[in-house]
Amino acid sequence: MNDDVSVTNEDPVALWGEISRLRATVARLERQVSELDRLAHQDPLVPLPNRRGFERQLASLIDRTERYGDAGALLFIDVDGLKMVNDSFGHEAGDAALIHIAELLTGGVRQSDTVARFAGDEFAVLLERVDLDQATETAARLTDRIAGTSFTFEEQAIPLSAAIGIAEIRGGDTPESVLARADQAMYAQKVAA
């Protein structure tokens, strides 16, 4: 017996039931794919994009810079002494410090800017429609904001600081080239401190 013939001889109510079941399965799978995409682009500790999600935003800004002449800059942030915080107070304290810094960074930039956690003690901020002077002012403000915060964990005051490197986004850039310049600038800040 041909399978096509058996389908046409099926009970129409059973077919509609099977169609409904398949639609529900597809909807569930689409939700799972959406959640996996979110997890692939968002940091698991702080509600920020991860490196992959940030690089997607950076690539978009580079495209707009080339196409429309938009300006922008990338701030690469390395939290100082996080290993000491983890070793002295435990990883829970280190996680709390990272969450605190994420809040300071997102509260210290415009809603149109993108803050991301790269990994470990590194963050990045994508500043849209700013020149180098404005990016430098923002970096100084964020550095002061982090150093000036009163962070405590289990009633223990823990000082926080960070080094910030700046890379202006230019025509012909790639996400990798901008990140490399910002990373080099951040290390230069660490050496100078």
C-alpha positions in Angstrom: 0.0 0.0 0.0 1.3 3.4 -0.9 1.9 5.9 2.0 0.3 8.7 0.1 -2.9 6.7 -0.3 -3.0 5.8 3.4 -2.7 9.5 4.4 -5.7 10.4 2.3 -7.7 7.6 3.9 -6.9 8.9 7.4 -9.6 10.3 9.7 -9.7 14.1 9.1 -10.1 14.7 12.9 -6.9 12.7 13.5 -5.0 14.6 10.8 -6.0 18.0 12.4 -5.0 16.6 15.8 -1.6 15.6 14.3 -1.2 19.1 12.7 -1.9 20.8 16.0 0.6 18.6 17.8 3.3 19.3 15.1 2.6 23.1 15.3 3.0 22.9 19.1 6.3 21.0 18.7 7.5 23.6 16.2 6.6 26.5 18.5 8.4 24.8 21.4 11.5 24.2 19.3 11.4 27.9 18.1 11.3 29.0 21.8 14.3 26.7 22.6 16.3 28.0 19.6 15.5 31.6 20.7 16.7 30.8 24.3 19.8 29.1 23.1 20.6 32.2 20.9 20.1 34.4 23.9 22.4 32.2 26.0 25.0 32.2 23.3 25.1 36.0 23.3 24.5 36.9 27.0 26.8 36.6 30.0 25.6 34.0 32.5 26.5 36.1 35.6 25.5 39.6 34.7 22.6 40.7 32.5 24.9 41.9 29.7 25.9 40.7 26.3 29.0 38.4 26.3 31.9 38.8 23.9 30.0 37.2 21.0 27.0 39.5 21.5 29.2 42.5 21.8 31.1 41.7 18.6 27.8 41.5 16.8 27.0 45.1 18.0 30.6 46.3 17.2 30.3 44.9 13.6 27.1 46.8 13.1 28.7 50.1 14.3 31.7 49.6 12.0 29.2 49.1 9.1 27.4 52.3 10.0 30.7 54.1 10.4 31.7 53.1 6.9 28.3 53.6 5.3 27.0 56.8 7.0 30.1 58.3 8.7 28.8 57.6 12.2 31.5 58.0 14.9 32.1 55.6 17.8 34.7 54.3 20.2 35.3 51.1 22.1 36.4 51.1 25.8 38.1 48.0 27.0 38.0 47.6 30.8 40.1 45.4 33.0 39.1 45.2 36.7 42.2 45.5 38.8 42.8 42.9 41.6 39.9 40.6 41.1 42.1 37.6 41.7 43.0 39.1 45.1 39.3 39.6 45.9 38.5 36.0 44.9 41.5 34.7 46.9 40.9 36.9 50.0 37.1 36.9 50.2 36.0 34.0 48.0 34.5 33.7 44.5 31.1 34.8 45.8 32.7 38.1 46.6 34.4 38.3 43.2 31.0 37.6 41.5 29.4 40.3 43.6 32.1 42.7 42.6 31.6 41.9 38.9 27.8 42.4 39.3 28.5 45.7 41.1 30.9 46.9 38.3 28.4 45.9 35.6 25.8 48.1 37.3 28.3 51.0 37.6 29.2 50.7 33.9 25.6 50.5 32.6 24.6 53.4 34.9 27.5 55.5 33.7 26.8 55.4 30.0 23.8 56.3 27.7 21.1 53.8 27.0 22.2 53.8 23.4 25.7 52.5 24.3 26.4 48.8 24.8 28.1 47.4 27.9 29.3 43.8 27.8 31.3 41.4 29.9 34.0 39.7 27.9 35.3 37.1 30.3 36.6 37.0 33.8 37.4 40.5 34.9 37.1 42.2 31.5 34.3 44.4 30.2 33.8 46.5 27.1 31.7 49.5 26.3 30.7 50.5 22.8 30.1 54.2 22.6 28.0 55.4 19.6 28.3 58.8 18.0 31.2 60.0 20.1 34.6 61.3 19.1 37.9 60.5 20.8 37.6 63.4 23.3 34.1 62.4 24.3 35.3 58.7 24.7 38.2 59.9 26.8 35.9 61.9 29.1 33.6 58.8 29.4 36.5 56.5 30.3 37.8 59.0 32.9 34.3 59.2 34.4 33.9 55.4 34.5 37.3 55.0 36.1 36.4 57.5 38.8 33.0 55.9 39.2 34.5 52.5 39.8 37.3 53.7 42.1 35.0 56.0 44.0 32.4 53.4 44.8 32.0 52.0 48.2 31.7 48.2 47.6 31.2 46.0 50.6 30.8 42.2 50.8 29.6 40.7 54.1 30.4 44.0 55.8 33.9 44.1 54.4 34.9 47.1 52.4 36.7 46.0 49.2 38.3 48.7 47.0 37.7 48.5 43.3 39.6 50.0 40.4 40.0 49.4 36.7 42.2 50.3 33.7 40.4 51.4 30.5 41.8 51.4 27.0 40.2 53.4 24.2 40.0 52.7 20.5 38.3 55.0 18.1 36.4 53.2 15.4 37.7 54.0 11.9 36.8 53.2 8.4 38.2 49.8 7.3 38.2 48.5 10.8 37.2 45.0 11.7 35.9 44.0 15.2 39.3 42.3 15.7 41.3 45.4 14.9 39.3 47.7 17.1 39.5 45.2 20.0 43.2 44.8 19.6 43.8 48.5 19.7 41.6 48.9 22.7 43.3 46.0 24.5 46.7 47.5 23.8 45.6 50.9 25.1 44.3 49.2 28.2 47.6 47.5 28.9 49.4 50.8 28.4 47.1 52.3 31.1 48.0 49.4 33.4 51.7 49.9 32.8 51.4 53.7 33.3 49.5 53.3 36.6 
